[in-house]
Amino acid sequence: MAADDRLTSSESELAWRLREAHRRVRSLHVSVEERKRLTRRLLAICDMAKRDLDHATGRLDLFLLSIDVLVSDTPSTGNIAEGD
């Protein structure tokens, strides 16, 4: 029996979202200091999930929003045609 077989659907959903958040942090093109800050924040959310699932879910929602903002603020010219 796998360890995640005993998880409720909400626990399983949060676990999947936490794994996805870790993946997103690893793939960000940010400074080492920024990546460390984001990783510490994410680890705090993981720790909170052990005690308070609802609180951790709310904090994860805000964390993912902050990553979305960080990504949208990152300048990228790869998809912009010259002259536009």
N, CA, C and O atoms as a CHARMM CRD file, in Angstrom:
* protein
*
  336
    1    1 MET  N      0.84100  -1.16900   0.00000 PROA 1      0.00000
    2    1 MET  CA     0.00000   0.00000   0.00000 PROA 1      0.00000
    3    1 MET  C      0.89500   1.24400   0.00000 PROA 1      0.00000
    4    1 MET  O      1.81300   1.36600   0.81100 PROA 1      0.00000
    5    2 ALA  N      0.61600   2.13600  -0.90000 PROA 2      0.00000
    6    2 ALA  CA     1.39000   3.38100  -1.00300 PROA 2      0.00000
    7    2 ALA  C      0.97400   4.33700   0.10000 PROA 2      0.00000
    8    2 ALA  O     -0.15000   4.27500   0.59600 PROA 2      0.00000
    9    3 ALA  N      1.87700   5.21300   0.47700 PROA 3      0.00000
   10    3 ALA  CA     1.61600   6.15700   1.56400 PROA 3      0.00000
   11    3 ALA  C      0.44700   7.07900   1.23700 PROA 3      0.00000
   12    3 ALA  O     -0.30700   7.45400   2.13600 PROA 3      0.00000
   13    4 ASP  N      0.28100   7.44900  -0.02200 PROA 4      0.00000
   14    4 ASP  CA    -0.79300   8.38300  -0.35700 PROA 4      0.00000
   15    4 ASP  C     -2.15600   7.70600  -0.50100 PROA 4      0.00000
   16    4 ASP  O     -3.14900   8.38400  -0.76700 PROA 4      0.00000
   17    5 ASP  N     -2.22300   6.39100  -0.33100 PROA 5      0.00000
   18    5 ASP  CA    -3.50900   5.70000  -0.37300 PROA 5      0.00000
   19    5 ASP  C     -4.38900   6.07500   0.81200 PROA 5      0.00000
   20    5 ASP  O     -5.61000   5.92700   0.74600 PROA 5      0.00000
   21    6 ARG  N     -3.78800   6.55600   1.89000 PROA 6      0.00000
   22    6 ARG  CA    -4.55200   6.89500   3.09500 PROA 6      0.00000
   23    6 ARG  C     -4.96700   8.36200   3.12900 PROA 6      0.00000
   24    6 ARG  O     -5.57400   8.79800   4.10700 PROA 6      0.00000
   25    7 LEU  N     -4.66200   9.12400   2.10300 PROA 7      0.00000
   26    7 LEU  CA    -4.99100  10.54700   2.08600 PROA 7      0.00000
   27    7 LEU  C     -6.43900  10.76700   1.67000 PROA 7      0.00000
   28    7 LEU  O     -6.98000  10.03800   0.83900 PROA 7      0.00000
   29    8 THR  N     -7.05700  11.78900   2.26500 PROA 8      0.00000
   30    8 THR  CA    -8.38100  12.19000   1.81400 PROA 8      0.00000
   31    8 THR  C     -8.22700  12.91500   0.48900 PROA 8      0.00000
   32    8 THR  O     -7.10900  13.22800   0.08000 PROA 8      0.00000
   33    9 SER  N     -9.32500  13.18200  -0.17900 PROA 9      0.00000
   34    9 SER  CA    -9.22400  13.86100  -1.47200 PROA 9      0.00000
   35    9 SER  C     -8.65600  15.26900  -1.31700 PROA 9      0.00000
   36    9 SER  O     -7.89500  15.71400  -2.17600 PROA 9      0.00000
   37   10 SER  N     -9.00700  15.98600  -0.23900 PROA 10     0.00000
   38   10 SER  CA    -8.47000  17.33400  -0.04900 PROA 10     0.00000
   39   10 SER  C     -6.97100  17.28200   0.27500 PROA 10     0.00000
   40   10 SER  O     -6.21600  18.14800  -0.16900 PROA 10     0.00000
   41   11 GLU  N     -6.54000  16.28600   1.03500 PROA 11     0.00000
   42   11 GLU  CA    -5.11100  16.12700   1.32400 PROA 11     0.00000
   43   11 GLU  C     -4.34200  15.77300   0.05700 PROA 11     0.00000
   44   11 GLU  O     -3.24600  16.28200  -0.18000 PROA 11     0.00000
   45   12 SER  N     -4.92000  14.90500  -0.74200 PROA 12     0.00000
   46   12 SER  CA    -4.28300  14.50300  -1.98400 PROA 12     0.00000
   47   12 SER  C     -4.16400  15.68400  -2.94600 PROA 12     0.00000
   48   12 SER  O     -3.13300  15.85800  -3.59700 PROA 12     0.00000
   49   13 GLU  N     -5.21300  16.49000  -3.03400 PROA 13     0.00000
   50   13 GLU  CA    -5.20000  17.68200  -3.89000 PROA 13     0.00000
   51   13 GLU  C     -4.13500  18.66700  -3.42400 PROA 13     0.00000
   52   13 GLU  O     -3.40200  19.21900  -4.24400 PROA 13     0.00000
   53   14 LEU  N     -4.04400  18.89100  -2.11800 PROA 14     0.00000
   54   14 LEU  CA    -3.02800  19.81000  -1.58600 PROA 14     0.00000
   55   14 LEU  C     -1.62700  19.26600  -1.85400 PROA 14     0.00000
   56   14 LEU  O     -0.72900  20.02700  -2.21500 PROA 14     0.00000
   57   15 ALA  N     -1.43100  17.96500  -1.68200 PROA 15     0.00000
   58   15 ALA  CA    -0.12400  17.36200  -1.94200 PROA 15     0.00000
   59   15 ALA  C      0.26800  17.55600  -3.40200 PROA 15     0.00000
   60   15 ALA  O      1.41700  17.88900  -3.69300 PROA 15     0.00000
   61   16 TRP  N     -0.66500  17.35400  -4.31600 PROA 16     0.00000
   62   16 TRP  CA    -0.38100  17.54200  -5.73500 PROA 16     0.00000
   63   16 TRP  C     -0.00700  18.99900  -6.01000 PROA 16     0.00000
   64   16 TRP  O      0.94200  19.26800  -6.74600 PROA 16     0.00000
   65   17 ARG  N     -0.75500  19.94300  -5.41700 PROA 17     0.00000
   66   17 ARG  CA    -0.49200  21.36900  -5.62900 PROA 17     0.00000
   67   17 ARG  C      0.85500  21.78000  -5.02900 PROA 17     0.00000
   68   17 ARG  O      1.55000  22.62200  -5.59700 PROA 17     0.00000
   69   18 LEU  N      1.22700  21.19700  -3.89600 PROA 18     0.00000
   70   18 LEU  CA     2.53500  21.49400  -3.30300 PROA 18     0.00000
   71   18 LEU  C      3.66900  20.99100  -4.19500 PROA 18     0.00000
   72   18 LEU  O      4.67500  21.68000  -4.36900 PROA 18     0.00000
   73   19 ARG  N      3.51200  19.80100  -4.75600 PROA 19     0.00000
   74   19 ARG  CA     4.52300  19.28800  -5.68500 PROA 19     0.00000
   75   19 ARG  C      4.63700  20.19100  -6.90800 PROA 19     0.00000
   76   19 ARG  O      5.73700  20.46600  -7.38800 PROA 19     0.00000
   77   20 GLU  N      3.50500  20.64300  -7.40200 PROA 20     0.00000
   78   20 GLU  CA     3.51000  21.54200  -8.55400 PROA 20     0.00000
   79   20 GLU  C      4.18000  22.87000  -8.20200 PROA 20     0.00000
   80   20 GLU  O      4.91800  23.42100  -9.01800 PROA 20     0.00000
   81   21 ALA  N      3.93500  23.38400  -7.01300 PROA 21     0.00000
   82   21 ALA  CA     4.56700  24.62700  -6.57400 PROA 21     0.00000
   83   21 ALA  C      6.08100  24.46000  -6.48100 PROA 21     0.00000
   84   21 ALA  O      6.82600  25.35100  -6.88900 PROA 21     0.00000
   85   22 HSD  N      6.53900  23.33400  -5.95300 PROA 22     0.00000
   86   22 HSD  CA     7.98100  23.06200  -5.89100 PROA 22     0.00000
   87   22 HSD  C      8.57400  23.03300  -7.30200 PROA 22     0.00000
   88   22 HSD  O      9.65500  23.57500  -7.53300 PROA 22     0.00000
   89   23 ARG  N      7.88200  22.41300  -8.22600 PROA 23     0.00000
   90   23 ARG  CA     8.35300  22.35000  -9.60600 PROA 23     0.00000
   91   23 ARG  C      8.46100  23.75500 -10.20000 PROA 23     0.00000
   92   23 ARG  O      9.43200  24.08300 -10.88200 PROA 23     0.00000
   93   24 ARG  N      7.44900  24.57600  -9.92700 PROA 24     0.00000
   94   24 ARG  CA     7.45200  25.94100 -10.47100 PROA 24     0.00000
   95   24 ARG  C      8.59300  26.77300  -9.88900 PROA 24     0.00000
   96   24 ARG  O      9.22700  27.54500 -10.60800 PROA 24     0.00000
   97   25 VAL  N      8.85200  26.62100  -8.60700 PROA 25     0.00000
   98   25 VAL  CA     9.94700  27.37700  -7.98600 PROA 25     0.00000
   99   25 VAL  C     11.27700  26.95800  -8.60400 PROA 25     0.00000
  100   25 VAL  O     12.11800  27.80700  -8.90200 PROA 25     0.00000
  101   26 ARG  N     11.47100  25.66300  -8.79500 PROA 26     0.00000
  102   26 ARG  CA    12.72400  25.18200  -9.38900 PROA 26     0.00000
  103   26 ARG  C     12.93000  25.71000 -10.80200 PROA 26     0.00000
  104   26 ARG  O     14.06700  25.91900 -11.22300 PROA 26     0.00000
  105   27 SER  N     11.84200  25.92900 -11.53900 PROA 27     0.00000
  106   27 SER  CA    11.96900  26.33200 -12.94000 PROA 27     0.00000
  107   27 SER  C     12.04800  27.84900 -13.13700 PROA 27     0.00000
  108   27 SER  O     12.26500  28.31000 -14.25800 PROA 27     0.00000
  109   28 LEU  N     11.87900  28.61800 -12.08000 PROA 28     0.00000
  110   28 LEU  CA    11.93600  30.07900 -12.20500 PROA 28     0.00000
  111   28 LEU  C     13.34200  30.56000 -12.53100 PROA 28     0.00000
  112   28 LEU  O     14.33100  30.00300 -12.05400 PROA 28     0.00000
  113   29 HSD  N     13.41400  31.58100 -13.33400 PROA 29     0.00000
  114   29 HSD  CA    14.69000  32.22100 -13.66400 PROA 29     0.00000
  115   29 HSD  C     14.83000  33.45600 -12.79600 PROA 29     0.00000
  116   29 HSD  O     14.57600  34.57800 -13.23600 PROA 29     0.00000
  117   30 VAL  N     15.24100  33.23000 -11.54700 PROA 30     0.00000
  118   30 VAL  CA    15.40100  34.31400 -10.57300 PROA 30     0.00000
  119   30 VAL  C     16.76600  34.17000  -9.90700 PROA 30     0.00000
  120   30 VAL  O     17.46700  33.17500 -10.09200 PROA 30     0.00000
  121   31 SER  N     17.11900  35.17900  -9.13500 PROA 31     0.00000
  122   31 SER  CA    18.40200  35.13100  -8.43100 PROA 31     0.00000
  123   31 SER  C     18.39600  34.02000  -7.38000 PROA 31     0.00000
  124   31 SER  O     17.34000  33.52600  -6.98500 PROA 31     0.00000
  125   32 VAL  N     19.56700  33.64700  -6.94500 PROA 32     0.00000
  126   32 VAL  CA    19.70900  32.60800  -5.92800 PROA 32     0.00000
  127   32 VAL  C     18.99900  33.04100  -4.64200 PROA 32     0.00000
  128   32 VAL  O     18.33300  32.23200  -3.99600 PROA 32     0.00000
  129   33 GLU  N     19.14200  34.30500  -4.27700 PROA 33     0.00000
  130   33 GLU  CA    18.51300  34.81300  -3.04700 PROA 33     0.00000
  131   33 GLU  C     16.98600  34.72800  -3.14100 PROA 33     0.00000
  132   33 GLU  O     16.31800  34.34000  -2.18400 PROA 33     0.00000
  133   34 GLU  N     16.44600  35.09500  -4.30400 PROA 34     0.00000
  134   34 GLU  CA    14.98600  35.03700  -4.50000 PROA 34     0.00000
  135   34 GLU  C     14.50400  33.59600  -4.45800 PROA 34     0.00000
  136   34 GLU  O     13.46200  33.31100  -3.86700 PROA 34     0.00000
  137   35 ARG  N     15.24300  32.68900  -5.07300 PROA 35     0.00000
  138   35 ARG  CA    14.84400  31.26900  -5.05100 PROA 35     0.00000
  139   35 ARG  C     14.86700  30.72400  -3.62000 PROA 35     0.00000
  140   35 ARG  O     13.98000  29.96500  -3.22700 PROA 35     0.00000
  141   36 LYS  N     15.89200  31.11600  -2.83600 PROA 36     0.00000
  142   36 LYS  CA    15.95700  30.68100  -1.43300 PROA 36     0.00000
  143   36 LYS  C     14.76500  31.21000  -0.64500 PROA 36     0.00000
  144   36 LYS  O     14.17200  30.48700   0.15500 PROA 36     0.00000
  145   37 ARG  N     14.41500  32.48000  -0.87600 PROA 37     0.00000
  146   37 ARG  CA    13.28400  33.08800  -0.17200 PROA 37     0.00000
  147   37 ARG  C     11.99000  32.35700  -0.50600 PROA 37     0.00000
  148   37 ARG  O     11.19600  32.05300   0.38400 PROA 37     0.00000
  149   38 LEU  N     11.78100  32.07600  -1.78800 PROA 38     0.00000
  150   38 LEU  CA    10.57600  31.36500  -2.21100 PROA 38     0.00000
  151   38 LEU  C     10.55000  29.94500  -1.65300 PROA 38     0.00000
  152   38 LEU  O      9.49900  29.45900  -1.23400 PROA 38     0.00000
  153   39 THR  N     11.69200  29.28900  -1.64800 PROA 39     0.00000
  154   39 THR  CA    11.77000  27.92100  -1.12600 PROA 39     0.00000
  155   39 THR  C     11.46000  27.89000   0.36000 PROA 39     0.00000
  156   39 THR  O     10.74300  27.00300   0.82100 PROA 39     0.00000
  157   40 ARG  N     11.99000  28.84800   1.12000 PROA 40     0.00000
  158   40 ARG  CA    11.69000  28.90500   2.56200 PROA 40     0.00000
  159   40 ARG  C     10.19600  29.12700   2.79400 PROA 40     0.00000
  160   40 ARG  O      9.59700  28.52400   3.68400 PROA 40     0.00000
  161   41 ARG  N      9.60600  30.00000   1.98200 PROA 41     0.00000
  162   41 ARG  CA     8.17000  30.25100   2.10300 PROA 41     0.00000
  163   41 ARG  C      7.36200  28.99000   1.81600 PROA 41     0.00000
  164   41 ARG  O      6.40300  28.67600   2.52100 PROA 41     0.00000
  165   42 LEU  N      7.76300  28.28200   0.77800 PROA 42     0.00000
  166   42 LEU  CA     7.06000  27.05300   0.41100 PROA 42     0.00000
  167   42 LEU  C      7.23800  25.96700   1.46700 PROA 42     0.00000
  168   42 LEU  O      6.29800  25.22600   1.75600 PROA 42     0.00000
  169   43 LEU  N      8.42000  25.86600   2.03800 PROA 43     0.00000
  170   43 LEU  CA     8.63800  24.88200   3.10500 PROA 43     0.00000
  171   43 LEU  C      7.79500  25.20600   4.33500 PROA 43     0.00000
  172   43 LEU  O      7.32700  24.29600   5.02000 PROA 43     0.00000
  173   44 ALA  N      7.59600  26.48900   4.62000 PROA 44     0.00000
  174   44 ALA  CA     6.73300  26.87600   5.73600 PROA 44     0.00000
  175   44 ALA  C      5.29100  26.44600   5.46800 PROA 44     0.00000
  176   44 ALA  O      4.58300  26.02600   6.38400 PROA 44     0.00000
  177   45 ILE  N      4.86500  26.55100   4.22200 PROA 45     0.00000
  178   45 ILE  CA     3.51000  26.10700   3.86000 PROA 45     0.00000
  179   45 ILE  C      3.40000  24.59100   4.01400 PROA 45     0.00000
  180   45 ILE  O      2.39700  24.08400   4.51700 PROA 45     0.00000
  181   46 CYS  N      4.42900  23.87500   3.58200 PROA 46     0.00000
  182   46 CYS  CA     4.43600  22.41000   3.73900 PROA 46     0.00000
  183   46 CYS  C      4.35000  22.02400   5.21300 PROA 46     0.00000
  184   46 CYS  O      3.63100  21.09300   5.57600 PROA 46     0.00000
  185   47 ASP  N      5.08100  22.73800   6.05500 PROA 47     0.00000
  186   47 ASP  CA     5.04500  22.47200   7.49100 PROA 47     0.00000
  187   47 ASP  C      3.65700  22.76200   8.05500 PROA 47     0.00000
  188   47 ASP  O      3.15100  22.00700   8.88500 PROA 47     0.00000
  189   48 MET  N      3.04600  23.85100   7.60500 PROA 48     0.00000
  190   48 MET  CA     1.70700  24.20700   8.06500 PROA 48     0.00000
  191   48 MET  C      0.68500  23.13500   7.67000 PROA 48     0.00000
  192   48 MET  O     -0.26900  22.88400   8.40600 PROA 48     0.00000
  193   49 ALA  N      0.88300  22.50900   6.52100 PROA 49     0.00000
  194   49 ALA  CA    -0.04900  21.48500   6.04100 PROA 49     0.00000
  195   49 ALA  C     -0.12100  20.29300   6.98500 PROA 49     0.00000
  196   49 ALA  O     -1.11500  19.56700   6.99200 PROA 49     0.00000
  197   50 LYS  N      0.91600  20.08500   7.77600 PROA 50     0.00000
  198   50 LYS  CA     0.90600  18.98100   8.73700 PROA 50     0.00000
  199   50 LYS  C     -0.06200  19.24000   9.88200 PROA 50     0.00000
  200   50 LYS  O     -0.55700  18.30200  10.50800 PROA 50     0.00000
  201   51 ARG  N     -0.33200  20.51700  10.15600 PROA 51     0.00000
  202   51 ARG  CA    -1.16500  20.87100  11.30600 PROA 51     0.00000
  203   51 ARG  C     -2.53000  21.44200  10.94300 PROA 51     0.00000
  204   51 ARG  O     -3.51900  21.17200  11.62500 PROA 51     0.00000
  205   52 ASP  N     -2.58800  22.23200   9.87300 PROA 52     0.00000
  206   52 ASP  CA    -3.82500  22.93800   9.52800 PROA 52     0.00000
  207   52 ASP  C     -3.97000  22.96900   8.01100 PROA 52     0.00000
  208   52 ASP  O     -3.39300  23.82000   7.33300 PROA 52     0.00000
  209   53 LEU  N     -4.74000  22.03800   7.50100 PROA 53     0.00000
  210   53 LEU  CA    -4.90100  21.88200   6.06200 PROA 53     0.00000
  211   53 LEU  C     -5.53300  23.11100   5.41700 PROA 53     0.00000
  212   53 LEU  O     -5.09100  23.54400   4.35300 PROA 53     0.00000
  213   54 ASP  N     -6.55100  23.67300   6.04100 PROA 54     0.00000
  214   54 ASP  CA    -7.24000  24.82900   5.46500 PROA 54     0.00000
  215   54 ASP  C     -6.32600  26.04800   5.40000 PROA 54     0.00000
  216   54 ASP  O     -6.29100  26.75400   4.39100 PROA 54     0.00000
  217   55 HSD  N     -5.59900  26.28800   6.46700 PROA 55     0.00000
  218   55 HSD  CA    -4.67200  27.41800   6.50100 PROA 55     0.00000
  219   55 HSD  C     -3.57700  27.23800   5.45000 PROA 55     0.00000
  220   55 HSD  O     -3.22700  28.18900   4.75200 PROA 55     0.00000
  221   56 ALA  N     -3.04500  26.04400   5.33700 PROA 56     0.00000
  222   56 ALA  CA    -2.00000  25.76800   4.35300 PROA 56     0.00000
  223   56 ALA  C     -2.52500  25.96700   2.93300 PROA 56     0.00000
  224   56 ALA  O     -1.81700  26.48600   2.07100 PROA 56     0.00000
  225   57 THR  N     -3.76000  25.55500   2.69400 PROA 57     0.00000
  226   57 THR  CA    -4.35500  25.72900   1.37200 PROA 57     0.00000
  227   57 THR  C     -4.46500  27.21000   1.02600 PROA 57     0.00000
  228   57 THR  O     -4.16400  27.60700  -0.10000 PROA 57     0.00000
  229   58 GLY  N     -4.88900  28.02100   1.97500 PROA 58     0.00000
  230   58 GLY  CA    -4.98600  29.46000   1.74500 PROA 58     0.00000
  231   58 GLY  C     -3.63100  30.09800   1.48900 PROA 58     0.00000
  232   58 GLY  O     -3.48600  30.92800   0.59200 PROA 58     0.00000
  233   59 ARG  N     -2.64300  29.70600   2.28100 PROA 59     0.00000
  234   59 ARG  CA    -1.29200  30.24600   2.08800 PROA 59     0.00000
  235   59 ARG  C     -0.71300  29.80300   0.75400 PROA 59     0.00000
  236   59 ARG  O     -0.00800  30.57400   0.10200 PROA 59     0.00000
  237   60 LEU  N     -0.99600  28.57900   0.34000 PROA 60     0.00000
  238   60 LEU  CA    -0.51100  28.09300  -0.95300 PROA 60     0.00000
  239   60 LEU  C     -1.15900  28.87900  -2.09500 PROA 60     0.00000
  240   60 LEU  O     -0.49500  29.21200  -3.07700 PROA 60     0.00000
  241   61 ASP  N     -2.45000  29.17200  -1.96800 PROA 61     0.00000
  242   61 ASP  CA    -3.12500  29.97700  -2.99300 PROA 61     0.00000
  243   61 ASP  C     -2.42100  31.32200  -3.17000 PROA 61     0.00000
  244   61 ASP  O     -2.15600  31.74400  -4.29600 PROA 61     0.00000
  245   62 LEU  N     -2.11800  31.99300  -2.05500 PROA 62     0.00000
  246   62 LEU  CA    -1.43300  33.28700  -2.11600 PROA 62     0.00000
  247   62 LEU  C     -0.02000  33.13900  -2.67100 PROA 62     0.00000
  248   62 LEU  O      0.44100  33.98600  -3.43600 PROA 62     0.00000
  249   63 PHE  N      0.66300  32.07400  -2.29000 PROA 63     0.00000
  250   63 PHE  CA     2.01500  31.82300  -2.78100 PROA 63     0.00000
  251   63 PHE  C      2.01300  31.65300  -4.29900 PROA 63     0.00000
  252   63 PHE  O      2.85100  32.23000  -4.99300 PROA 63     0.00000
  253   64 LEU  N      1.07700  30.86500  -4.81000 PROA 64     0.00000
  254   64 LEU  CA     1.00500  30.63900  -6.25000 PROA 64     0.00000
  255   64 LEU  C      0.66900  31.92500  -6.99300 PROA 64     0.00000
  256   64 LEU  O      1.17700  32.16000  -8.08900 PROA 64     0.00000
  257   65 LEU  N     -0.18400  32.75600  -6.40400 PROA 65     0.00000
  258   65 LEU  CA    -0.47200  34.05700  -7.00800 PROA 65     0.00000
  259   65 LEU  C      0.77600  34.92300  -7.07300 PROA 65     0.00000
  260   65 LEU  O      1.01400  35.60500  -8.07000 PROA 65     0.00000
  261   66 SER  N      1.57800  34.89600  -6.00600 PROA 66     0.00000
  262   66 SER  CA     2.80000  35.70000  -6.01100 PROA 66     0.00000
  263   66 SER  C      3.78900  35.19300  -7.05500 PROA 66     0.00000
  264   66 SER  O      4.52300  35.98600  -7.64500 PROA 66     0.00000
  265   67 ILE  N      3.81800  33.88500  -7.29000 PROA 67     0.00000
  266   67 ILE  CA     4.68000  33.34100  -8.34800 PROA 67     0.00000
  267   67 ILE  C      4.16100  33.79200  -9.71100 PROA 67     0.00000
  268   67 ILE  O      4.94400  34.15100 -10.59100 PROA 67     0.00000
  269   68 ASP  N      2.83800  33.77200  -9.88400 PROA 68     0.00000
  270   68 ASP  CA     2.26400  34.23400 -11.15100 PROA 68     0.00000
  271   68 ASP  C      2.63900  35.68900 -11.42600 PROA 68     0.00000
  272   68 ASP  O      2.97200  36.04500 -12.55700 PROA 68     0.00000
  273   69 VAL  N      2.58600  36.52400 -10.39900 PROA 69     0.00000
  274   69 VAL  CA     2.95900  37.93000 -10.54600 PROA 69     0.00000
  275   69 VAL  C      4.44100  38.04700 -10.87300 PROA 69     0.00000
  276   69 VAL  O      4.83600  38.83100 -11.73600 PROA 69     0.00000
  277   70 LEU  N      5.24900  37.26600 -10.18500 PROA 70     0.00000
  278   70 LEU  CA     6.69600  37.29100 -10.43100 PROA 70     0.00000
  279   70 LEU  C      7.00100  36.90100 -11.87400 PROA 70     0.00000
  280   70 LEU  O      7.84000  37.52700 -12.52200 PROA 70     0.00000
  281   71 VAL  N      6.33300  35.88300 -12.37400 PROA 71     0.00000
  282   71 VAL  CA     6.55300  35.42300 -13.74300 PROA 71     0.00000
  283   71 VAL  C      6.05600  36.46500 -14.73900 PROA 71     0.00000
  284   71 VAL  O      6.71400  36.71000 -15.75000 PROA 71     0.00000
  285   72 SER  N      4.91100  37.08000 -14.47100 PROA 72     0.00000
  286   72 SER  CA     4.36700  38.06700 -15.40900 PROA 72     0.00000
  287   72 SER  C      5.19400  39.34300 -15.42300 PROA 72     0.00000
  288   72 SER  O      5.18500  40.06400 -16.42100 PROA 72     0.00000
  289   73 ASP  N      5.91800  39.64500 -14.33000 PROA 73     0.00000
  290   73 ASP  CA     6.77000  40.83000 -14.27300 PROA 73     0.00000
  291   73 ASP  C      8.13500  40.60100 -14.89200 PROA 73     0.00000
  292   73 ASP  O      8.89100  41.55100 -15.09600 PROA 73     0.00000
  293   74 THR  N      8.46200  39.34600 -15.19500 PROA 74     0.00000
  294   74 THR  CA     9.76400  39.02400 -15.77300 PROA 74     0.00000
  295   74 THR  C      9.77000  39.43000 -17.24000 PROA 74     0.00000
  296   74 THR  O      8.92800  38.97000 -18.01200 PROA 74     0.00000
  297   75 PRO  N     10.70400  40.28300 -17.63100 PROA 75     0.00000
  298   75 PRO  CA    10.73400  40.69400 -19.03500 PROA 75     0.00000
  299   75 PRO  C     11.11900  39.53400 -19.93900 PROA 75     0.00000
  300   75 PRO  O     12.05200  38.78200 -19.65600 PROA 75     0.00000
  301   76 SER  N     10.38800  39.41100 -21.01900 PROA 76     0.00000
  302   76 SER  CA    10.67200  38.36200 -21.98500 PROA 76     0.00000
  303   76 SER  C     10.42200  38.91300 -23.37900 PROA 76     0.00000
  304   76 SER  O      9.35400  39.45900 -23.65700 PROA 76     0.00000
  305   77 THR  N     11.38500  38.77000 -24.23200 PROA 77     0.00000
  306   77 THR  CA    11.21500  39.24300 -25.60200 PROA 77     0.00000
  307   77 THR  C     11.07000  38.08500 -26.58200 PROA 77     0.00000
  308   77 THR  O     10.97000  38.29700 -27.79000 PROA 77     0.00000
  309   78 GLY  N     11.05900  36.88500 -26.07100 PROA 78     0.00000
  310   78 GLY  CA    11.01700  35.71500 -26.94300 PROA 78     0.00000
  311   78 GLY  C      9.76500  35.60800 -27.77400 PROA 78     0.00000
  312   78 GLY  O      9.81900  35.07900 -28.88300 PROA 78     0.00000
  313   79 ASN  N      8.63100  36.09200 -27.28200 PROA 79     0.00000
  314   79 ASN  CA     7.37100  35.93100 -27.99600 PROA 79     0.00000
  315   79 ASN  C      6.86300  37.23900 -28.59100 PROA 79     0.00000
  316   79 ASN  O      5.74100  37.29000 -29.09600 PROA 79     0.00000
  317   80 ILE  N      7.65200  38.27300 -28.54000 PROA 80     0.00000
  318   80 ILE  CA     7.20800  39.57100 -29.03100 PROA 80     0.00000
  319   80 ILE  C      7.87700  39.84100 -30.37100 PROA 80     0.00000
  320   80 ILE  O      9.10200  39.83500 -30.48500 PROA 80     0.00000
  321   81 ALA  N      7.05000  40.07700 -31.38200 PROA 81     0.00000
  322   81 ALA  CA     7.59800  40.38500 -32.70200 PROA 81     0.00000
  323   81 ALA  C      8.18000  41.78800 -32.70800 PROA 81     0.00000
  324   81 ALA  O      7.61500  42.70600 -32.11400 PROA 81     0.00000
  325   82 GLU  N      9.30300  41.94900 -33.37500 PROA 82     0.00000
  326   82 GLU  CA     9.91900  43.27500 -33.46700 PROA 82     0.00000
  327   82 GLU  C      8.99900  44.22700 -34.19700 PROA 82     0.00000
  328   82 GLU  O      8.35100  43.86400 -35.17800 PROA 82     0.00000
  329   83 GLY  N      8.95200  45.44700 -33.70500 PROA 83     0.00000
  330   83 GLY  CA     8.12600  46.45800 -34.34100 PROA 83     0.00000
  331   83 GLY  C      6.73400  46.55200 -33.77000 PROA 83     0.00000
  332   83 GLY  O      6.00600  47.49300 -34.08400 PROA 83     0.00000
  333   84 ASP  N      6.34400  45.61200 -32.94600 PROA 84     0.00000
  334   84 ASP  CA     5.01700  45.66300 -32.32600 PROA 84     0.00000
  335   84 ASP  C      5.06500  46.41500 -31.03300 PROA 84     0.00000
  336   84 ASP  O      4.04100  46.56200 -30.36600 PROA 84     0.00000
